[in-house]
Amino acid sequence: MPEAVPSSDLVAELKDFVATVVEPAERRYQREATELGGRSTPPVMADLQREAQRRGLWNLCLSDPEWGRGLTNSSYAPLAEITGRCAPAAEATNGAGPDSVNMETLLRVGTEEQKEWWLRPLAEGTCRSCFAMTEPGVASSDARNVAARITRSGHGYVVDGHKWWISGAANDRCRFAIVMGVSDAEAAPGRRHSMVVVPMDAPGVRVVRQLPVFGFLTGGHAELEFEGVQVPADSLLGEEGDGFAIAQLRLGPARIQHCMRLVGMAERALELLCARAAVRTTFGQPLVDRGVIRDWIAESRIAIHQARLLVLDAAAAVDRSGARSARDEIAMIKVAVPRMACEVVERAIQVHGGAGVGDDTPLAAMYASARTLRIADGPDEVHKMVLARSELGRQTRRDVR
Ligand SMILES: Cc1cc2nc3c(=O)[nH]c(=O)nc-3n(C[C@H](O)[C@H](O)[C@H](O)COP(=O)(O)OP(=O)(O)OC[C@H]3O[C@@H](n4cnc5c(N)ncnc54)[C@H](O)[C@@H]3O)c2cc1C
């Protein structure tokens, strides 16, 4: 049975690791990542990962105790928050997306052979992976538009398509992509798509270009082309037509992890805001004594606390009844938490003045990361559409009664 809550030892050990090992290495990580332009993993990461493994802080995100710590979404959430404080911490503990969610997907729907072949190297940290759904040619926030083709051919499949904004795909350690495409255009809308695992070194896979986010190249986001890429039949995840069902299954853990890391990021931004406000004086008064700054501090504390409770509630709902039933709770956090993180980081940047937009603090990179999450994994408007539809459905049923 998965553990309901992380032990206080585990929380304390992870906090200590992030505060005393990862945060001091943060500037070196950023420098190396910038020099390598997102195409390779910064060398400091190997040191951080060795230390995380030595302390037993590896694969905390995996819900299967054979592969990780066997924590539920609710019990992993407070740990994800701690890793959100500092950008390299999630990868240092092998909990960074998209690998964490790809691992969980393979755990849930992979065959024993797929687990050995694809999950094992990811779980051992010897490679990375990506998830390829979004396409430049169609509005991909409506996943039914995804047009790449997965065509049955002989003893396998042929993949053709054009993808972009594929996180991690530009990294030279990225060994495979989980690709979503149409396998049967005539099937019912929810059964048209499938997912296959495609090795990045398969003939016909091309990294067209890397995509920066507000000028930062660190996420290894890339545009990809798949042209006549042949993969064996056992590359298929689940059954043909399962693409949407698998995408649904990914949503719960992915969004809870993203949002909880954002709560951790906002906590750190608020700490930086308070520390800076305490040491800067303008017009004869320390910033920290100004009413407007105190208002920002109080508003930030309220917003972070609200967000944390909302995510923990969504995590409990997913644990109780699965991601499909918890769709509303997941939609709520996906809108509320990135918005909250953007607001808190924005205030921290403002208090820092010019220093806030440079690279002497992690604030600018934090803002870039939080802002993209109002688009990535579904834009705010789509989640609100889902919520409104659900709310109106409830109201209508009430009217009918
Ligand atoms: C940093 C980053 C990392 C990403 N990583 C990945 C990845 O690893 N793998 C992957 O497959 N994809 C990834 N994505 C892609 C992301 O999931 C898509 O960008 C997102 O789903 C939106 O799709 P789109 O860009 O095609 O926007 P579109 O579908 O063209 O939508 C554009 C805008 O239209 C508006 N809109 C859409 N629907 C509605 C509606 N119903 N009502 C009102 N307005 C609406 C929204 O404002 C939306 O932002 C990433 C994106 C970013 C920025």
The ligand as a Gaussian input file, in Angstrom:
#p B3LYP/6-31G(d) Opt

LIG

0 1
 C        7.607000      25.984000     -21.802000
 C        6.631000      25.048000     -22.440000
 C        6.837000      23.678000     -22.321000
 C        5.984000      22.776000     -22.956000
 N        6.236000      21.432000     -22.892000
 C        5.508000      20.569000     -23.657000
 C        5.878000      19.186000     -23.761000
 O        6.836000      18.724000     -23.127000
 N        5.147000      18.386000     -24.585000
 C        4.086000      18.841000     -25.296000
 O        3.483000      18.061000     -26.014000
 N        3.729000      20.164000     -25.225000
 C        4.415000      21.032000     -24.439000
 N        4.089000      22.374000     -24.398000
 C        3.001000      22.856000     -25.214000
 C        1.769000      23.290000     -24.448000
 O        1.163000      22.202000     -23.785000
 C        0.853000      23.980000     -25.473000
 O        1.513000      25.178000     -25.871000
 C       -0.509000      24.281000     -24.900000
 O       -1.251000      23.098000     -24.718000
 C       -1.307000      25.213000     -25.829000
 O       -1.353000      24.728000     -27.140000
 P       -0.961000      25.726000     -28.334000
 O        0.365000      26.319000     -28.058000
 O       -1.156000      25.001000     -29.618000
 O       -1.991000      26.923000     -28.210000
 P       -3.403000      27.056000     -28.952000
 O       -4.151000      25.783000     -28.854000
 O       -3.178000      27.632000     -30.301000
 O       -4.125000      28.117000     -28.022000
 C       -3.712000      29.487000     -28.007000
 C       -4.516000      30.250000     -26.990000
 O       -5.886000      30.194000     -27.314000
 C       -6.642000      30.403000     -26.155000
 N       -7.690000      29.363000     -26.059000
 C       -7.582000      28.045000     -26.352000
 N       -8.750000      27.408000     -26.109000
 C       -9.603000      28.351000     -25.621000
 C      -10.944000      28.323000     -25.162000
 N      -11.639000      27.183000     -25.133000
 N      -11.505000      29.481000     -24.748000
 C      -10.797000      30.640000     -24.773000
 N       -9.520000      30.725000     -25.186000
 C       -8.941000      29.598000     -25.598000
 C       -5.710000      30.311000     -24.956000
 O       -5.425000      31.617000     -24.480000
 C       -4.451000      29.707000     -25.566000
 O       -3.256000      30.083000     -24.876000
 C        4.894000      23.277000     -23.717000
 C        4.687000      24.657000     -23.820000
 C        5.537000      25.535000     -23.204000
 C        5.310000      27.017000     -23.362000

